[in-house]
Amino acid sequence: MSSEVQGRHLSNKWRFGVPRGVLRVVGVAAVAAALAAFASGGVSADTWSVRTQQPAQCNAPAEGAVTARTYPAPGPATEPGASYAATLDTTCGTIQIDLDPAAPQTVNSFAFLSNEQYFNHTKCHRITTQGIYVLQCGDPTATGTGGPGYQIPDENLTDAKYPAGTVAMANAGPNTNGSQFFLVYRDSQLPPSYTPFGRISGGLDVLQSVAALGTRDGGPDGAPRDDVVLNKVEIAKK
């Protein structure tokens, strides 16, 4: 996802993600709902604030460098009918994900890149704290424009929703999925345009703690205040 308008070019590459216009519209709706709840004397569970969470205790990244390779296509990395899980070892804690067999091409691509150590030592370059609530990762350039050299089609979009714990692909439009993905730390209202391919099974508190720190510049959409680095990403068959 990126803070640019969806589909806009930057340095002859796509910026991937939810456009700022979606953030703005969803943000206004969220504020209106919160005000209505306040006026009626009640507060819904959806008015969760990052300020109520304990800030993250992040560590220095593991030694190593980003390997920004590109590939013509993802190689076979999963078996038909098998279930897989991913473990994200980050500088702010461990996040465990159950990968969704309803998105087989996406899961295979994610497993392929993980096995190639593509994600290792990369920064999660974007966090949003208003309107939508996500941490975006998977770009070796940490600019919002990087990718693995190939694109895969959208999957699993029928009636797709993005509650807390969803893991989904960032994109620059239909069928432009590459390596960038986002992790939802609070229920978010998004159109069904981003392939959901996993659910967080452990470490949601890690995301919420990172969100509690906010962005580096204090705005609602930008780089996390403290660096969140993927030391390594590992895939295991369940």
N, C-alpha and C positions, 0 to 999 in steps of 0.2 A: 504494500500500500504506500501511497505517497501523499504529500500535501499539495501536489499539483493537480490541475484538472485532468480527469481521466482521458488518456489518449494523447496528451501533449508530449511532444518530443523534447528530450533534453540531451544535448551532445550526441544526436543521432541515435539515441537509444530510448526505449520506453521507460517512463517511471511507472512502477507497479503499485497498485493499491486502490483504496477507497478515495475518491476525489474529495477535495475540500468542500465542494458544494454539498455532498452527501453529509459530511460532518456538520455543516452549518444547519441544514434542514433538520437532521435528526437531533442536533443539540437544542434547537428552538423547541421542538416537540417535547424533549425530555424536561426542559426547564418549565414549560407550561404544565406538564403533568405534575411536577414536583410542587409548583405553586398551587395547583388545584387541590392537591392532597393536604398542603399546609392550611389552606383556607377552610377546608372541611374539618380540620382538627385532627387529621390522621396522617401518618407517614407510612407509605408502602415500603415493602422490602426492596423495591427497585430504586429507592432514593439513597442507596448505599453511597458513601463518600470515601474516596481514597484517603482522606485525612483521618479516618477512624482506624486505619490499618497500621500495624507496626512497620516502620521503615525497614528496608532490606539491609542486611549486613553482607556486603559483597566483598570478595577477595580479589587479589591480583590474579590475572589470567595465567594459565599454564604456559610454560615455555613452548614456543613453536610459532610458525608463520602461516598465514593464509596461502592456500594453493588455489589460485583462481583459474583452474583449467576449464576448457569447454569441450563439449562432446557433440557428435552428430545426432545422437539419440540415446536414451537410457538403455543400458543392457538389461538382460533378465536378472532380477534380483530377488524375486518372490516366486512361490509355487502356487498354482491355481488351487483354491479352496483352503489354503493355509491362513492362519491368523498371525499377526505380527504386532509387536510392541516396540516403541522407541524410548530410549532414555537420553535426555538432554542434560549433560553435565555442564552447568553454567557457573559463572563466577559468583552468582547470587544464590545458588542452590540447585538441587536436582529436580527435574520435571519429567514425569513419566506419562507416556501417551499410548493408548490403545488405538492402533490404526484400523481404519474402517474398510472392510472388504467390499463395501458398496462403491468404493472408488478405486478399483484395482490398478488402473494405469497410474494414478497419482501416488498410490502407496508404493508401487514398484519403482517409480521415479525417485521418490523420497528415500527408499531403501537403497537404490543404486547410488545416489549421491552421498548418502551416509557411509556406505561401504567404501566409497572412493575417498573418504575423509574430506569431502568438499566443504562441509560445514565447519570443520574444526578450526578454531581460533577466529571465527567470524563474529562481528558485533551484531547484536540486535539494534538496528539503527533508528527505530521509531517507536514511540509510545504515544497513545492518545488517551486523554483523561476527561474528555467532555463529548457527549453525544454518542460516541462509540468508544469502546474500552478494550484496546488491544495492544499487544506488543508484537512488533513485526521484525522478523529475522530472515536469514537465508540468503543475504546478498553479500558476496565476498568483498564488494567495493564499499559497502556501508553507505551508499549514496541513494539507494532506491532505484538504481538503473541497472544493476548487475543481474546476470543470469548464466545458465549453464551452456548456452549455445543452441538449445533446442526448446521447442514448445510442445506442450501436450494439451489435449482437448479438455473442456470442462466435463465434470461428472457429478452425479449425485446432487443435482440442483433442484429436483422436484420437491416443492414445499420446504426447501432448505431454510433453517433458522440458525441463529447464532447465540445460543445461551452461553453463560459462563462455562468454561471448560472446552469449548469448541476449538479445534485446530483446522484452519482452512487456508487455501491458497490465495495469495495476493495475485493480482493480474493487471494488465493494461487494456482490458477489453475482452470480449469473448474468445475463448480458446487460445489464450496467450500465457498459459501457466508455465512457469520455469522452475526456479528454485526458491523464490521468496514465499514465505508463509506467515500467518499470524495466529497468535494465541489469545483467546478471548478470556479476560479475567472478570468480566461482569456482563450480564445479559445485554446484548447490543442489537439494535434494530437496523438491519442491513437488508438490501434487496437480495434475492436468491441468485446472486451472480458470482459467488466465490465458493469454489469446490470445497465442501467440508470433507476431511479425510481422516479425522481422528478426534478422540476425546481424552482430555487430561484425566488420568487416573491417580495421580499423585503430584503434589507440588503446586497446586493452584495458589496456595498461600505465598509461594515464592513470587508469583506474578503480582499478586496483590500488594506485596511488600515493595516490589520494584515500583509499582504505580504510585504508592504512597509517597515516594520521593519526588514524583513529578518529572518535568522535563528540565533540560539544562538551562533553557532561557526563561523558564517560568510560564510558558504558554501552554495551551491545551494539546498541542500536537508538535512533537519534535523529538530530538534525541533524548534518551533517558538521562536523568541527572548524573547517575553513576553508570559507567560502562557495564553493559551486560554482554558477556562474551560466551559463546558456545565453545567450551574447551574441547568437547568431543560429542558426537552424536552416534549412538550405537543402536542397532536393530537386532531383535531376537525373535525367533519363532515361538509362539505361545503353545 
